[in-house]
Amino acid sequence: MNSKLSFVIISYNEKEYLTEAIESCFKQKINNFEIIIGDDGSSDGSIEIIESYIKKYPTIVKYFVSDRTGVCKEALIASLRVSAVIERALQMATGEYCVILSGDDYFYEGEFFKRGVQFLDSHSDYVTYVGGYEKVWPDQPSVKFYSEFPPDEP
């Protein structure tokens, strides 16, 4: 069965944050979603966290782990590896719409994605739905960024 929305989480050694990233997907007020986790060969215990979610939600959470053994120096370029993980995760995704986040990111609880899916379903001339975000650091004040697109509809 295809999902309406695929949450794609890209992770590498982000054990400290990964649970919050995954849980934030479950807190969205949307039905018919899946979570695809693409791990770039973590060695910090992230895989065990991911596998615990697979056991708990086998029909919702899917994952893969990229192999880092025998990797040539050129393949260690971070941006190339991340791009390869994203590409593979998107190939696994069945959602009509996709959202990508890193393993150290999370979403606020709410209806943003529900509204986004509704908006895109009713506006076939649009290809994306964007919103604001907040950068949060442990030792600095957070910085909020907002977008006015798409406009709220009556």
Secondary structure as GFF3:
##gff-version 3
##sequence-region A 1 154
A	DSSP	beta_strand	5	11	.	.	.	ID=ss1
A	DSSP	alpha_helix	15	26	.	.	.	ID=ss2
A	DSSP	beta_strand	33	39	.	.	.	ID=ss3
A	DSSP	alpha_helix	46	56	.	.	.	ID=ss4
A	DSSP	beta_strand	61	65	.	.	.	ID=ss5
A	DSSP	three_ten_helix	73	76	.	.	.	ID=ss6
A	DSSP	alpha_helix	78	92	.	.	.	ID=ss7
A	DSSP	beta_strand	97	102	.	.	.	ID=ss8
A	DSSP	alpha_helix	112	122	.	.	.	ID=ss9
A	DSSP	beta_strand	133	137	.	.	.	ID=ss10
A	DSSP	beta_strand	140	145	.	.	.	ID=ss11
###
